[in-house]
Amino acid sequence: MWQVLSSAWALLLGMGMLMVGNGLQGTLLGVRGDIEGFSTLEMSFVMSAYFVGFLGGSRLAPEMIRRVGHVRVFAALASFISAVMILYPAITSPWAWVLGRVVIGFCFSGVYVTAESWLNNASDNANRGKALSLYMIVQMIGIVSAQGLFLVADPAGYETFVIASVVVSVSFAPILLSISPTPAFDTTKPMTLKNLMKASPLGCVGMFLLGGVFSAQFGMSAVYAASAGLTLTQISIFVATFYVGALLLQYPLGWFSDRMDRRVLILFGAASGGGAALFAMLMGGNFLFLLAAAFVIGGMTNPLYSLLIAHTNDYLDYDDMPAASGGLVFINGLGAVAGPVITGWLMGDEVFGAPGFFLFMAVLLLALGIYATYRMTQRAAIPTEETGTISPMSPTASPVAVEFAQEYAIETEIEEQEAASEAAAEVR
């Protein structure tokens, strides 16, 4: 662990600050939109726009890096992020914010691709798993910390937007000044979606549904909280609780994942998250109940992302695992684009109102649980001793980090097989 920190502390610090800025602007816009009188549907388009940009950036950023290099892409995207964050309070129009969120999503995607390729380059076979774990922890801590910064100034003013812009701008300093040399950049051509669906229907369907759940959670939780009449402090705690749950429950579920049929665990996680969402929809008037539901939903949905990737890997050859990462992230991104828009429609006064936020997540999670149950009837479970190792991942990661995790899973499984073969040879 200390070896990873000593070699990549600057990168991890910079990524943590990036997540602070990104998490802060998401919560801030949700509350500021309510102050400006934007409708829930208008805010849903604003929040969805981020995932449109992110999806586009994940496809185009690798080519940009190949053409002009990591440093130039980093610097250019950083300037756009800072500029857009400052412009939000100056142009309070929902459609201007939609455009800004597309740009922000595109730029953050490119920044993540660049930084994650550096992290991959800074790691080796011996510490790659620890680097992945630290990276996910830093991401979650960054988003949770952002909710504290949200309370520093009045969201009706300019100050909090300036803070978000400054945090993002400063985050590039440790990365650009300390990481050298820049790594060679290459990504695997994604597997076709048809072949990916054939290999793991549950992995593909689950990633699509989970994309909708996570984007609603990441993009619309502050919008829901403002619509429900929570105070600024309550909004901050409510949003943070999703990610605290994700951080604390990731590893227990990962431990069980390597010791049982992953489909059973996917069913359990989806049913638990869906049940918590239904509970919150019915009991949302009690703040403590809201926090309990947010903890369970966040604690189940984020580990499900890693579970679905690991489950898909169980049905792939080693050579296909890195190629599958791009397809899985793309499917997840498609669901993420639709999530906030549908949530915003359900939250409209003429439909379900604020409880529509939880209804949307409940429907998707319960649908995932039902589909996992169906898939268990279609083919036998792979013996646990033949399944691969799960790698902790966050839904905020780019395809580079997912491919990075795939490589770690392959290396770990090969090492385990070699160790088992050597042990068997010694017995003979």
Secondary structure, 3 states (H helix, E strand, C coil): CHHHHHHHHHHHHHHHHHHHHHHHHHHHHHHHHHHCCCCHHHHHHHHHHHHHHHHHHHHHHHHHHHHHCHHHHHHHHHHHHHHHHHHCCCCCCHHHHHHHHHHHHHHHHHHHHHHHHHHHHHCCCCCHHHHHHHHHHHHHHHHHHHHHHCCCCCCCCCHHHHHHHHHHHHHHHHHHHHCCCCCCCCCCCCCCHHHHHHHCHHHHHHHHHHHHHHHHHHHHHHHHHHHCCCCHHHHHHHHHHHHHHHHHHHHHHHHHHCCCCHHHHHHHHHHHHHHHHHHHHHHCCCHHHHHHHHHHHHHHHHHHHHHHHHHHHCCCCHHHHHHHHHHHHHHHHHHHHHHHHHHHHHCCCCCCCCCHHHHHHHHHHHHHHHHHHHHHCCCCCCCHHHCCCCCCCCCCCCHHHHHHHHHHHHHHHHHHHHHHHHHHHHHC
